[in-house]
Amino acid sequence: MSAPGMAPRLAAAQLLHGVLQDGKMLSDLVNGKDSPLRDLPPGGRARAQSLATATLRNLGPIDVVLDQFLQKSPPLKVRNALRLAACELLVDGVAPHAAVDAAVRQVRASRKTAHMAGLTNAVARRVAEHGPEIWADMDPQELPVWMSAPMERAYGEEALRAIEAAHAKGAPLDLTPKDAARAGELAQTLGAELLPTGSLRLHKPAQVSALAGYDSGDWWVQDAAAAMPARVLGDVAGKRVLDLCAAPGGKTMQLAAGGADVTAVDVSKERLKRVSENLERTGLAADIIAADAVRWSPSEPFDAILLDAPCSATGTIRRHPDLPFAKSGEMKKLLQLQGKLLDRAYDWLKPGGKMVYCTCSLLPAEGEGQMARFLERHKDARQIPVADLPEDWVDEYGGMRLRPDFWAERGGMDGFYAAVIEKPLEA
């Protein structure tokens, strides 16, 4: 098993198994104490994660190709070895002899599957020979019904197919500049595209910590869509602002960079460590509190609040293609939590203050539906239409609705919903 490149492939197979068999998220598998990547060098870690991610992103089409050459479905570990080989052959363009040999070695390494090494060799070779022709006509990976049905009802079949196509392409790397006035300068230095919303987009893979401006804290990684909720909150200079459910901290840094006195609250102490590290790197400051927002209460109300509520994260699938396989679609508890957080946050808002409710979800129940239910419960609250956005980014009630197929020619964006709420001045 000491052939070149085998260690990352074996680790990728373990990652696939963890997602497809155990229902775990890739991020948990990668960062866990028993991570299959723990003994790999940085390049090997990156390759293993990239291969597993690409295979999950194209799993349905890959299986269709494999099934052309299988009389019956093999055990999961054998199928996963073939899936990885097919991904290397059809997506990554790896030389056939290397991809086929790697699959055979994986299968031969286990006593339980060693007898299927011949089958693996035969199928992988046929994929190498005939797979590209089949692959050329394949549609992108379809979303599971619990995601696709509400999306199709909300956006239409054509938009759903465009969203799935955007997922298949993956995501470029977006950065938020600390100083918006330097965005053009930073774009030139980094060789990035300056997006109309002010984010910087790198279209080629890069090691983040090696990029110019990382050590000096000139920017942080944040999808262009994820940077929008803090922007629609408006001018926060000199205001006392709550960032609720703050980790990993991109919005906290945006608010701090905008001159706000920021309180960042999140239930996860571990994730807040990353917020603290990023604040230190960028030279920004915030009061960080580890607490369950359902039980926590502030000592005084805030001028403005940004609530990025826990959600299904269905808007992030182009970066997290494991999500459809690791989540069940059970929404009841999430929807209840979102409503509870909205109610509590509104209580903490000063009269005349503004609050942004947002989720990285494409499901209307977590966005437009949640906002409609909130406004039914709080007759005094007023939804303010978001301003200065393209017409197709705004729903009929003035909420911001972003989708992965927007900016398709530029590389897309995450799915996001955001609504601005104003609390009336006391009579």
C-alpha positions as CSV (number, residue, x, y, z in Angstrom):
1,M,0.0,0.0,0.0
2,S,3.0,2.3,-0.2
3,A,2.4,3.3,-3.8
4,P,2.6,7.1,-4.4
5,G,-0.6,8.9,-3.6
6,M,-2.3,6.0,-1.8
7,A,-2.4,7.5,1.7
8,P,-4.7,10.4,0.6
9,R,-6.9,8.0,-1.4
10,L,-7.3,5.8,1.6
11,A,-8.1,8.8,3.8
12,A,-10.7,10.0,1.2
13,A,-12.3,6.5,1.3
14,Q,-12.6,6.8,5.1
15,L,-14.2,10.2,4.7
16,L,-16.7,8.9,2.2
17,H,-17.6,6.0,4.5
18,G,-18.1,8.4,7.4
19,V,-20.5,10.5,5.4
20,L,-22.4,7.8,3.5
21,Q,-22.5,5.0,6.2
22,D,-22.3,6.9,9.5
23,G,-24.2,10.1,8.4
24,K,-21.4,12.4,9.6
25,M,-20.5,15.8,8.2
26,L,-17.1,16.1,6.4
27,S,-16.0,19.0,8.7
28,D,-16.6,16.8,11.8
29,L,-14.6,13.9,10.2
30,V,-11.8,16.2,9.1
31,N,-11.4,18.0,12.4
32,G,-12.2,15.2,14.8
33,K,-9.7,13.6,17.1
34,D,-9.8,10.4,15.1
35,S,-9.6,12.2,11.7
36,P,-8.2,10.0,8.9
37,L,-6.2,13.0,7.8
38,R,-4.3,13.4,11.1
39,D,-1.1,11.7,9.9
40,L,-1.0,13.2,6.4
41,P,1.2,16.1,5.4
42,P,-0.6,19.3,4.3
43,G,-0.6,18.4,0.6
44,G,-2.0,14.9,1.4
45,R,-4.7,16.4,3.6
46,A,-5.8,18.8,0.9
47,R,-5.8,16.0,-1.7
48,A,-7.9,13.6,0.5
49,Q,-10.4,16.3,1.3
50,S,-10.6,17.5,-2.3
51,L,-11.2,14.0,-3.6
52,A,-13.8,13.1,-1.1
53,T,-15.6,16.4,-1.7
54,A,-15.6,16.1,-5.5
55,T,-16.9,12.5,-5.2
56,L,-19.8,13.6,-3.0
57,R,-20.5,16.5,-5.3
58,N,-20.9,14.1,-8.2
59,L,-22.1,11.0,-6.5
60,G,-25.4,10.5,-8.3
61,P,-23.9,10.8,-11.8
62,I,-20.8,8.7,-10.8
63,D,-23.1,5.9,-9.7
64,V,-25.1,6.0,-12.9
65,V,-21.8,5.5,-14.8
66,L,-20.6,2.7,-12.5
67,D,-24.0,0.9,-12.8
68,Q,-23.4,0.6,-16.6
69,F,-20.6,-1.9,-15.8
70,L,-21.9,-3.6,-12.6
71,Q,-24.3,-6.6,-12.7
72,K,-25.1,-6.1,-9.0
73,S,-24.2,-3.6,-6.4
74,P,-20.9,-4.4,-4.6
75,P,-20.3,-3.8,-0.8
76,L,-20.1,-0.2,0.1
77,K,-16.3,-0.2,0.6
78,V,-15.8,-1.6,-2.9
79,R,-18.3,0.8,-4.4
80,N,-16.6,3.7,-2.6
81,A,-13.2,2.6,-4.1
82,L,-14.8,2.6,-7.5
83,R,-16.5,6.0,-6.9
84,L,-13.2,7.5,-6.0
85,A,-11.6,6.1,-9.1
86,A,-14.4,7.3,-11.3
87,C,-14.1,10.8,-9.8
88,E,-10.4,10.8,-10.5
89,L,-11.0,9.6,-14.1
90,L,-14.0,11.7,-15.0
91,V,-13.7,14.8,-12.9
92,D,-10.0,15.3,-12.0
93,G,-8.5,13.8,-15.2
94,V,-6.1,11.5,-13.4
95,A,-4.2,9.1,-15.6
96,P,-6.2,5.8,-16.0
97,H,-3.4,3.5,-14.8
98,A,-3.0,5.5,-11.5
99,A,-6.7,5.7,-10.7
100,V,-7.4,2.0,-11.6
101,D,-4.4,0.8,-9.7
102,A,-5.4,2.8,-6.6
103,A,-8.9,1.3,-6.6
104,V,-7.6,-2.2,-6.9
105,R,-5.1,-1.6,-4.0
106,Q,-7.8,-0.3,-1.8
107,V,-10.0,-3.3,-2.3
108,R,-7.2,-5.8,-2.0
109,A,-6.0,-4.3,1.3
110,S,-9.0,-5.7,3.2
111,R,-9.5,-9.5,3.7
112,K,-13.3,-8.9,3.4
113,T,-13.0,-7.4,0.0
114,A,-9.8,-8.8,-1.5
115,H,-11.7,-11.3,-3.5
116,M,-13.3,-8.5,-5.4
117,A,-10.0,-7.0,-6.7
118,G,-10.5,-8.5,-10.1
119,L,-14.0,-7.1,-10.4
120,T,-12.7,-3.7,-9.3
121,N,-10.0,-3.8,-11.9
122,A,-12.4,-4.7,-14.7
123,V,-15.0,-2.1,-13.8
124,A,-12.5,0.7,-13.3
125,R,-10.9,0.0,-16.6
126,R,-14.2,0.1,-18.4
127,V,-15.0,3.4,-16.7
128,A,-11.6,4.7,-18.0
129,E,-12.4,3.5,-21.5
130,H,-16.1,4.3,-21.9
131,G,-16.9,6.5,-18.9
132,P,-16.0,9.9,-20.5
133,E,-18.6,9.4,-23.3
134,I,-21.3,8.6,-20.8
135,W,-20.2,11.4,-18.5
136,A,-20.6,14.1,-21.2
137,D,-24.4,13.6,-21.2
138,M,-24.9,13.4,-17.4
139,D,-27.0,15.9,-15.5
140,P,-25.7,17.4,-12.3
141,Q,-26.3,15.7,-8.9
142,E,-30.0,16.0,-7.9
143,L,-31.0,17.3,-4.5
144,P,-33.0,15.0,-2.2
145,V,-36.7,15.5,-2.3
146,W,-36.9,17.2,1.2
147,M,-34.8,20.0,-0.3
148,S,-35.8,20.0,-4.0
149,A,-39.6,20.0,-3.5
150,P,-39.9,23.3,-1.5
151,M,-37.3,24.9,-3.7
152,E,-39.1,23.9,-6.9
153,R,-42.4,25.3,-5.4
154,A,-40.7,28.6,-4.5
155,Y,-38.4,29.2,-7.5
156,G,-39.6,26.9,-10.3
157,E,-38.1,23.9,-12.0
158,E,-35.8,25.8,-14.2
159,A,-34.3,27.6,-11.2
160,L,-33.9,24.3,-9.3
161,R,-31.9,22.8,-12.1
162,A,-29.8,25.9,-12.3
163,I,-29.1,25.6,-8.5
164,E,-28.1,22.0,-8.9
165,A,-25.8,23.0,-11.8
166,A,-24.2,25.7,-9.5
167,H,-23.7,23.1,-6.8
168,A,-21.8,20.8,-9.3
169,K,-19.3,23.6,-10.1
170,G,-18.3,24.1,-6.5
171,A,-17.3,27.5,-5.1
172,P,-14.5,30.0,-5.6
173,L,-12.8,31.6,-2.6
174,D,-14.3,34.9,-1.5
175,L,-12.7,37.4,0.9
176,T,-14.1,40.4,2.7
177,P,-11.7,43.3,3.0
178,K,-11.4,44.9,6.4
179,D,-11.2,48.4,4.8
180,A,-13.7,48.7,1.9
181,A,-11.7,51.7,0.6
182,R,-8.8,49.3,-0.1
183,A,-10.8,46.7,-1.9
184,G,-9.5,47.7,-5.4
185,E,-5.9,47.7,-4.2
186,L,-6.3,44.3,-2.5
187,A,-8.0,42.9,-5.6
188,Q,-5.0,43.9,-7.7
189,T,-2.5,42.5,-5.2
190,L,-4.3,39.2,-4.9
191,G,-5.2,38.8,-8.5
192,A,-8.9,38.7,-7.4
193,E,-12.1,39.9,-9.0
194,L,-13.7,42.8,-7.2
195,L,-17.4,41.9,-7.0
196,P,-20.1,44.6,-7.2
197,T,-21.0,44.0,-3.6
198,G,-17.4,44.7,-2.4
199,S,-16.2,41.1,-1.9
200,L,-13.0,39.9,-3.5
201,R,-13.2,36.6,-5.5
202,L,-10.3,34.3,-6.2
203,H,-11.1,31.9,-9.1
204,K,-8.1,29.6,-8.6
205,P,-7.4,27.4,-5.5
206,A,-5.1,29.0,-3.0
207,Q,-3.6,28.3,0.4
208,V,-5.4,31.0,2.5
209,S,-2.6,31.5,5.0
210,A,-0.1,32.1,2.3
211,L,-2.0,34.9,0.5
212,A,-0.9,38.5,0.7
213,G,-2.6,40.4,3.5
214,Y,-3.4,37.3,5.6
215,D,-0.8,37.9,8.3
216,S,-1.6,41.6,8.4
217,G,-5.3,40.9,8.8
218,D,-6.4,42.9,5.7
219,W,-9.3,40.5,4.9
220,W,-11.0,37.3,6.0
221,V,-12.6,34.4,4.2
222,Q,-16.4,34.9,3.7
223,D,-18.7,34.0,0.9
224,A,-20.0,37.0,-1.0
225,A,-23.6,36.1,0.0
226,A,-22.7,35.6,3.7
227,A,-21.2,39.2,3.7
228,M,-24.6,40.7,2.6
229,P,-26.6,40.6,5.9
230,A,-24.2,42.8,7.8
231,R,-24.3,45.3,4.8
232,V,-28.1,45.5,4.7
233,L,-28.1,46.3,8.4
234,G,-26.7,49.7,7.3
235,D,-24.4,52.1,9.0
236,V,-23.4,50.8,12.5
237,A,-20.7,53.3,13.4
238,G,-20.9,54.2,17.1
239,K,-23.8,51.8,17.7
240,R,-24.1,49.0,20.2
241,V,-24.7,45.9,18.1
242,L,-25.4,42.3,19.0
243,D,-24.2,39.6,16.7
244,L,-26.3,36.6,17.8
245,C,-25.1,33.1,16.8
246,A,-21.9,34.8,15.8
247,A,-19.4,31.9,15.0
248,P,-17.4,31.6,12.8
249,G,-17.2,35.4,13.1
250,G,-17.3,36.9,9.6
251,K,-20.2,39.2,10.4
252,T,-18.7,40.1,13.8
253,M,-15.6,41.4,12.0
254,Q,-17.7,43.2,9.5
255,L,-19.6,45.0,12.2
256,A,-16.5,45.8,14.2
257,A,-14.8,47.1,11.0
258,G,-17.8,49.3,10.5
259,G,-17.2,51.0,13.8
260,A,-19.7,49.2,16.0
261,D,-19.4,48.3,19.6
262,V,-20.0,44.6,19.0
263,T,-21.2,41.9,21.4
264,A,-20.7,38.4,19.8
265,V,-22.8,35.6,21.4
266,D,-22.6,31.9,20.4
267,V,-23.4,28.7,22.2
268,S,-20.1,27.0,21.1
269,K,-17.0,27.8,23.1
270,E,-14.9,25.9,20.6
271,R,-16.1,27.9,17.6
272,L,-15.7,31.2,19.4
273,K,-12.0,30.4,19.7
274,R,-11.8,30.9,16.0
275,V,-13.7,34.2,16.3
276,S,-11.1,35.4,18.8
277,E,-8.2,34.3,16.6
278,N,-9.6,36.1,13.6
279,L,-10.3,39.3,15.6
280,E,-6.7,39.2,16.9
281,R,-5.3,38.7,13.4
282,T,-7.4,41.5,11.9
283,G,-6.8,43.9,14.8
284,L,-10.5,44.2,15.5
285,A,-12.4,44.0,18.8
286,A,-15.6,42.6,20.1
287,D,-17.0,41.4,23.5
288,I,-17.2,37.6,23.1
289,I,-19.8,35.7,25.2
290,A,-20.2,31.9,25.1
291,A,-23.9,31.3,26.0
292,D,-27.1,29.7,24.9
293,A,-29.1,32.6,23.5
294,V,-32.4,30.9,24.5
295,R,-31.4,31.4,28.2
296,W,-29.0,34.3,28.0
297,S,-30.2,37.9,28.4
298,P,-28.2,41.2,28.0
299,S,-28.0,43.8,30.7
300,E,-29.4,46.5,28.4
301,P,-31.0,46.6,24.9
302,F,-29.0,47.1,21.7
303,D,-29.2,49.7,18.9
304,A,-29.0,47.0,16.3
305,I,-29.0,43.2,16.2
306,L,-27.9,40.7,13.6
307,L,-29.3,37.2,14.1
308,D,-27.8,34.6,11.8
309,A,-30.0,31.8,13.0
310,P,-29.1,28.1,13.1
311,C,-30.6,26.5,10.0
312,S,-30.5,23.6,7.5
313,A,-27.5,25.3,5.7
314,T,-29.0,24.3,2.4
315,G,-27.6,27.4,0.8
316,T,-24.0,26.2,1.3
317,I,-24.1,22.9,-0.6
318,R,-21.8,24.0,-3.3
319,R,-19.1,24.2,-0.6
320,H,-20.5,21.3,1.5
321,P,-21.7,18.6,-0.9
322,D,-21.8,16.2,2.0
323,L,-24.8,18.0,3.6
324,P,-27.6,16.2,1.5
325,F,-26.2,12.9,2.7
326,A,-25.6,13.7,6.3
327,K,-28.9,15.5,7.1
328,S,-32.3,13.9,7.3
329,G,-34.6,16.9,6.5
330,E,-36.2,17.0,10.0
331,M,-37.0,20.7,10.3
332,K,-39.5,21.0,13.3
333,K,-36.9,21.7,16.0
334,L,-34.9,24.1,13.8
335,L,-38.0,26.1,12.9
336,Q,-39.0,26.3,16.6
337,L,-35.5,27.5,17.6
338,Q,-35.4,30.1,14.9
339,G,-38.8,31.5,16.0
340,K,-37.7,31.5,19.7
341,L,-34.5,33.3,18.9
342,L,-36.3,35.9,16.7
343,D,-38.7,36.7,19.6
344,R,-35.9,37.0,22.2
345,A,-33.7,39.1,20.0
346,Y,-36.6,41.5,19.2
347,D,-37.1,42.0,23.0
348,W,-33.5,43.0,23.3
349,L,-33.8,45.7,20.5
350,K,-34.1,49.4,21.5
351,P,-37.2,51.3,20.3
352,G,-36.2,52.7,16.9
353,G,-33.6,50.0,16.4
354,K,-33.1,47.7,13.5
355,M,-32.6,43.9,13.4
356,V,-31.5,41.7,10.6
357,Y,-32.7,38.1,10.6
358,C,-30.8,35.8,8.2
359,T,-30.2,32.2,7.4
360,C,-27.9,30.4,4.9
361,S,-30.9,28.4,3.7
362,L,-32.7,28.0,0.5
363,L,-35.9,26.7,2.1
364,P,-38.6,29.4,2.4
365,A,-39.8,27.9,5.7
366,E,-36.6,29.1,7.3
367,G,-36.7,32.5,5.6
368,E,-39.8,34.1,4.1
369,G,-42.1,31.8,6.1
370,Q,-40.3,32.5,9.4
371,M,-40.5,36.2,8.8
372,A,-44.2,36.1,8.0
373,R,-44.8,34.1,11.3
374,F,-42.8,36.6,13.3
375,L,-44.7,39.6,11.9
376,E,-47.9,37.9,12.8
377,R,-46.7,37.5,16.4
378,H,-45.4,41.1,16.6
379,K,-47.9,43.5,15.1
380,D,-45.8,46.5,16.0
381,A,-42.7,45.3,14.1
382,R,-42.1,46.6,10.6
383,Q,-40.2,44.9,7.8
384,I,-38.1,47.4,5.9
385,P,-37.3,46.5,2.3
386,V,-33.6,46.1,1.6
387,A,-32.2,48.8,-0.7
388,D,-29.7,49.0,-3.5
389,L,-29.8,45.4,-4.6
390,P,-30.6,43.9,-8.0
391,E,-34.4,43.4,-8.5
392,D,-34.1,39.6,-8.7
393,W,-32.3,39.5,-5.3
394,V,-35.4,40.9,-3.5
395,D,-38.6,39.1,-2.7
396,E,-42.1,40.6,-2.9
397,Y,-42.0,41.7,0.8
398,G,-38.6,43.4,0.5
399,G,-36.5,40.6,1.9
400,M,-33.1,39.6,0.4
401,R,-33.2,36.2,-1.3
402,L,-29.9,35.0,-2.8
403,R,-29.4,31.7,-4.7
404,P,-26.4,29.7,-5.9
405,D,-27.4,30.2,-9.5
406,F,-27.1,34.0,-9.2
407,W,-23.8,35.3,-10.8
408,A,-23.5,31.9,-12.5
409,E,-20.9,33.4,-14.9
410,R,-18.9,34.6,-12.0
411,G,-19.0,31.4,-10.0
412,G,-22.3,31.7,-8.1
413,M,-22.9,32.5,-4.5
414,D,-24.3,30.8,-1.4
415,G,-28.0,30.7,-0.9
416,F,-29.1,33.3,1.8
417,Y,-32.2,35.0,3.1
418,A,-32.1,38.2,5.1
419,A,-34.9,40.6,6.3
420,V,-34.6,43.9,8.1
421,I,-37.0,44.6,11.0
422,E,-37.5,47.9,12.7
423,K,-38.9,48.3,16.2
424,P,-41.1,51.4,16.5
425,L,-40.3,54.3,18.8
426,E,-42.2,54.2,22.1
427,A,-45.2,56.4,22.1
